[in-house]
Amino acid sequence: MDAEPVPEVLRQRAFQILEHGRRRQPASRLIDWILVLLILGNVAAAVAQTVPDIASHHGASLQLFDRVCVLVFAIEYVARVWTAPEHPLLGQHAALGARLRFATTPLMMIDALALLPLLLELLFPANALMALTRLVRFLKLARYSPALATIGRLISNERRGLLACVIIFAGVLLTAAAAMHAVEGKVQPDSLGDLPKAMWWAASMLAKIGGGEITPVTTLGRIIAAITVMLGIGCFALPVAIIGRGFYEEIRRRDFVVTFAMVARVPLFSRLDAASIADLVGMLRARTVPAGASIVRKGERGDAMYLIASGAVEVDSAGGKVRLQEGNFFGEMALLSREPRSATVTAVRATDLLVLDANDFLRLVDRLPEVGARVQAVARERA
Ligand code: CMP
C-alpha cells in the first residue's frame, strides 16, 4: 500500500485538530482552550488599554500581549485555510477553490475580521476608535459557544415577532408623542412644541431613560405620561419574552455545537451540496447521552430519527443485538412506517447524537428524495 505523502497526513491531522467534531482529542481541546483564553485575554486587554492609568503603566506589555495574540490568531487563520481541502464538502474542489470557499464561511470571516484591527492600527496609529475595533475579536468565541453560535439563527427565527414589536413600539411612540404635543405643545413649546421634540420625549419615557427634564405640567399631560410609561414596560417586555423563549429553546436543542463538518461527515449526507448541509445544521438537534441510557424504547411512538456523531449504540432487535457506530443512524423505521418503535436502542458509551425531529425528517425526505431513498433502503434491510 502506498503511504500518503507527509504534507497530506500533516494537513489531515491539522484539520482533525482544528475542525473537530465532539469527543475530540486532547490536542484539539488544548488548542481550543488556549484560543479561548487568548480571545478573552485580548478583549480584556483592549478594554484595559482605554483606561489612561493602566495604559500609562502597562501600555507596552499590553501591546506586546496584543501582538502575540494577533500572531497566534494569524497562524490559526492560515492553518484553517490551509486545511480547507480536507473539509468533506470541499474535497471535490481544487485546493485553491476549496480554500477560497472556506474563507467565505461565516466563522472564517469573523476570524479574518479579528485580524483586521492590527492592520487598521498600523495604517492609522493612535486612534481610539481603531483600538475599540479590537473588541470584534469577542465574536471569535462563536466557534466555541452553542449560545453565541445560535444567536443569528434565533434572530432569524423570531424575526416576525421582533418586527411586530418594532411596529407596536413605533405606534405607541407616535400616539404618545401626538397626544402630549396636543395637550402641552402650547404650554411647553420649547420641549413639546413640535412632533419630533414630542417624539424624543415619548421615546425617553418609553425606554425609561428619563424624559425627566420635561415634566408634564397639566393633569392630562401627567395622565398621558403615566400611560406612556406603562406602555413602555409592555413594549420592552414583549421582545424580551420572545428572545428569551427562543433562546431557551435553542439552547435546550443543543448539548453541543453542531458544525458543518460534523453534519457533512455523516455518510447519509456526504453527497449533499453545501446549501443542503447548511440547512441541516439548523434542523438538527444535538443531544449527548451517557453510557447505558436508553435512547428509544420498543413500542414507543417514534418522533425523531438519530444520527450517531460519535460513540456507539446497541439495538436490541428481534434478530439479536446489533451495534451501530459513528456515522450510522437509527429510529428511521417508526418514522417511515408510522408504527411503534421496533427495538430498544441503548448507548454503549457516552454518545453524541444528531436528532432529526419527525416533521423535519418528512420535510427533508420531501426536499431530498435521494436521502429518503437511502434511509428507506436501510430500513428495508433492517426489517
Ligand atoms: P425504529 O423502529 O424507529 O426504532 C428502533 C430502531 O432500531 C429502528 O427504528 C432501527 O433504526 C433500528 N433497528 C431495528 N432493527 C435493526 C437491525 N436489525 N439492525 C440495525 N438497526 C435496527
Boltz pocket constraint, residues with backbone or C-beta under 6 A from the ligand:
constraints:
  - pocket:
      binder: B
      contacts: [[A, 296], [A, 302], [A, 304], [A, 315], [A, 317], [A, 318], [A, 319], [A, 320], [A, 322], [A, 329], [A, 330], [A, 331], [A, 332], [A, 333], [A, 334], [A, 335], [A, 339], [A, 340], [A, 341], [A, 342], [A, 343], [A, 344], [A, 345], [A, 382], [A, 383]]
      max_distance: 6.0
